[in-house]
Amino acid sequence: MNFGSLGQRWATLTRNQQIAMIVVGVLLLYGLVAGAVGGSRLLSLPRLLAVATIIFVALPFHEFAHAAAAVALGDETPRRQGRYTLNPLVHIDVMGAFLIFLVGFGWAKPVQWNPRNITIDRKLGSIIVSLAGPLSNLLLAVIAAFAIRFVQSELVFNFLLFFIQINVLLFVFNLIPIPPLDGSHVLFALLPGDNFNLQMQLSRYGFLILMAVVFLAPNVIRVPANAIMQMLLNV
């Protein structure tokens, strides 16, 4: 193995890419240990089916919702870039999909759009486009929570349970107001005046802050997600 070549390739990565690679490595080790210690839950058939459905259906639906909202408001950028589609191959991000498998929340390739092209107030438009994605996950969770009441099969029941859980986690996760998550765009749109410098500062350290939340304060995500899930299942 040529370690010098690996070192050179590592040096060509940006800081955020290096951090992302380290985080993925740590999560991979965590997943392997959790699978060995915690039994087969991580690799159970219902969970694997739910993860696959999230990656190939829910995440593309999330990004399509962003694209559809932007197009509906007058911006054709997502359509021109081929993102106005439910085709999962257009939307899947390998790292984000891998995190879905390991920890239950992750991301797809973000949809690009131009607020200058929309026909309504830009800040309002930004809020609408940003919220469209997380709300699509909540909608899928609501539909699955309704369907689970009529299921007799244990396999299908557990699949839907995991599907609801992951969609709710994605809903909560994406509303965290830290770049590059959707919640940050809502935050910037709600803040008064020009907040460009704040956006740049948060964007620079956003990934670090986000990983700190995930590892050091996971209850910020888990507690509201569990509350929403219980509400959906009990209503």
ChimeraX attribute file (.defattr): number of C-alpha atoms within 10 A of each C-alpha:
attribute: neighborCount
match mode: 1-to-1
recipient: residues
	/A:1	5
	/A:2	6
	/A:3	8
	/A:4	9
	/A:5	10
	/A:6	10
	/A:7	10
	/A:8	10
	/A:9	10
	/A:10	14
	/A:11	11
	/A:12	10
	/A:13	12
	/A:14	10
	/A:15	12
	/A:16	14
	/A:17	13
	/A:18	14
	/A:19	15
	/A:20	16
	/A:21	15
	/A:22	12
	/A:23	14
	/A:24	17
	/A:25	12
	/A:26	12
	/A:27	16
	/A:28	15
	/A:29	13
	/A:30	14
	/A:31	19
	/A:32	14
	/A:33	12
	/A:34	15
	/A:35	15
	/A:36	12
	/A:37	9
	/A:38	11
	/A:39	11
	/A:40	11
	/A:41	13
	/A:42	18
	/A:43	14
	/A:44	13
	/A:45	14
	/A:46	21
	/A:47	22
	/A:48	17
	/A:49	19
	/A:50	26
	/A:51	25
	/A:52	16
	/A:53	14
	/A:54	27
	/A:55	26
	/A:56	18
	/A:57	16
	/A:58	26
	/A:59	29
	/A:60	26
	/A:61	25
	/A:62	29
	/A:63	31
	/A:64	25
	/A:65	25
	/A:66	29
	/A:67	29
	/A:68	23
	/A:69	23
	/A:70	29
	/A:71	19
	/A:72	13
	/A:73	17
	/A:74	16
	/A:75	20
	/A:76	18
	/A:77	19
	/A:78	22
	/A:79	16
	/A:80	9
	/A:81	12
	/A:82	13
	/A:83	23
	/A:84	24
	/A:85	18
	/A:86	18
	/A:87	15
	/A:88	19
	/A:89	11
	/A:90	16
	/A:91	25
	/A:92	19
	/A:93	17
	/A:94	14
	/A:95	15
	/A:96	17
	/A:97	21
	/A:98	19
	/A:99	18
	/A:100	20
	/A:101	21
	/A:102	21
	/A:103	15
	/A:104	20
	/A:105	24
	/A:106	22
	/A:107	24
	/A:108	20
	/A:109	16
	/A:110	18
	/A:111	20
	/A:112	15
	/A:113	21
	/A:114	14
	/A:115	20
	/A:116	12
	/A:117	15
	/A:118	18
	/A:119	12
	/A:120	13
	/A:121	10
	/A:122	15
	/A:123	16
	/A:124	14
	/A:125	20
	/A:126	25
	/A:127	19
	/A:128	17
	/A:129	26
	/A:130	26
	/A:131	22
	/A:132	22
	/A:133	27
	/A:134	28
	/A:135	21
	/A:136	22
	/A:137	26
	/A:138	23
	/A:139	15
	/A:140	20
	/A:141	28
	/A:142	18
	/A:143	14
	/A:144	21
	/A:145	23
	/A:146	14
	/A:147	12
	/A:148	19
	/A:149	10
	/A:150	9
	/A:151	13
	/A:152	9
	/A:153	10
	/A:154	10
	/A:155	14
	/A:156	15
	/A:157	18
	/A:158	19
	/A:159	23
	/A:160	23
	/A:161	20
	/A:162	22
	/A:163	27
	/A:164	27
	/A:165	22
	/A:166	28
	/A:167	30
	/A:168	31
	/A:169	29
	/A:170	28
	/A:171	26
	/A:172	24
	/A:173	25
	/A:174	26
	/A:175	22
	/A:176	20
	/A:177	18
	/A:178	23
	/A:179	22
	/A:180	17
	/A:181	20
	/A:182	25
	/A:183	21
	/A:184	22
	/A:185	23
	/A:186	22
	/A:187	18
	/A:188	19
	/A:189	19
	/A:190	13
	/A:191	10
	/A:192	8
	/A:193	8
	/A:194	10
	/A:195	11
	/A:196	10
	/A:197	9
	/A:198	11
	/A:199	17
	/A:200	12
	/A:201	11
	/A:202	18
	/A:203	16
	/A:204	15
	/A:205	13
	/A:206	20
	/A:207	19
	/A:208	16
	/A:209	14
	/A:210	19
	/A:211	15
	/A:212	12
	/A:213	16
	/A:214	16
	/A:215	9
	/A:216	10
	/A:217	12
	/A:218	12
	/A:219	13
	/A:220	14
	/A:221	21
	/A:222	16
	/A:223	13
	/A:224	15
	/A:225	21
	/A:226	16
	/A:227	11
	/A:228	19
	/A:229	22
	/A:230	13
	/A:231	11
	/A:232	18
	/A:233	16
	/A:234	8
	/A:235	7
